Amino acid sequence: MGRIARRYGFTIAGIAIGVAGIVALGAMGERIVRFIEGGDRFVLGQISVAGKGMGMGTGFTAGGMLPASALRAIAEVPGVSGVQGQVMLPLNPSTSQFMTLTQELVFGVDVSMPTPNRAFPTLPVREGRTLRPGDRGVTVVGASFAASHGLRVGSTLTLENEPYQVVGVLERTLTAPDRFVMVPIEDARRQWVAKDRMLRTIIASGAAAVNAADLNTGAAVGWKDGEDPDAVARRIQESVAGVNVTIPGEVSRLLKESTAFFSALLLGVGALGLVIGGLSLSNTVTAAVFERIRDFGIKRALGATDLHLLREVLGEALGVSLTGGAAGVAIALGIGWLVDLRILRDGQQVFLFSPRLLVFALVFSVVLGALAAAYATLRIAHLSPADAIRRGT
């Protein structure tokens, strides 16, 4: 391997650069695909219901207030297995955020009720514990939120001038929960009142009979086994007045359609990267083989067969391609680590180096290198030893 590295140093460097570009592009695509897939799994795992009108609710509970009477009415709809009231608010209402990839959210959940989302019945905790019934003044934060705010279990987070003790940090999911601040729903309701001046005015004026149980921005609704979630969602839509109901299948389709252009663009960039990287790799290996055309001519003049030459070249090509591919993967991992190390302080992550991506990069470099070497060797084999020696001089 050392002899190959010395003889083909520039070839290995060229392959490494091409593979590094492919891996880096692929890792960016993997990160975005994971986010899209996570959102799709979430919307297909529950029926999300919000109150009609405008309000501070955000995410899948964007809309107006969803009172306790509406929650009870939803629970009575045939096919519904459970209803969990929720409060989802922007941590900073004055800050404009892009989707929920970077949006920091206060997520109040009624922990006395089981979470009905089939895809995410529980969110995995990396450190500490989850919220428990009876908890007050505590929070479980997402991995990105914890990183950007320097939080860990035992830290104190101030929300609307109230201290909250961090009792848990979620595993990194590369989806929206990474930036959640999860609190008991009773605490989230106080946060909502503190953030929303109009709501405070309505409560203070007595213009509407509002109690604490009515302060929900939305609800997660589950369905019984054997039921069609879209059909259950439509029943809720028809039976319960004053609510906005998301049809899981329709939302999933809209999510995919809204990201179709971006997915196509990403696929095009990835394909272009493969073509450019593949041409670079194959040209580099082919040029390296043709540089030895004189050596091959001498060996054939001394009695070496085409099979001997092909075996020698393929062996070296596999070594060169594997070394260059591994070096390219290492370069991409290093660049990704440095970039993510910098932006992880802000809770972001650009690259996702999945095992399938790294294995593909190595297999791609080895197979393409072997094909390029075989092509060049067969070209040389068609030359007479004298022509090969003369061209290599």
Secondary structure, 3 states (H helix, E strand, C coil): CHHHHHHCHHHHHHHHHHHHHHHHHHHHHHHHHHHHHHHHHHHHHCEEEEECCCCCCCHHHCCECCCHHHHHHHHCCCCEEEEEEEEEEECCCCCCCCCCCCCCEEEEECCCCCCCCCCCCCCCEEEECCCCCCCCCEEEECHHHHHHHCCCCCCEEEECCEEEEEEEEECCCCCHHHHEEEEEHHHHHHHHHHHCHHHHHHHHHCCCCCCHHHCCCEEEEEECCCCCHHHHHHHHHHHCCCEEECCHHHHHHHHHHHCHHHHHHHHHHHHHHHHHHHHHHHHHHHHHHHCCHHHHHHHHHCCCCHHHHHHHHHHHHHHHHHHHHHHHHHHHHHHHHHHHHHHHHHCCCCCCCCHHHHHHHHHHHHHHHHHHHHHHHHHHHCCCHHHHHHHCC
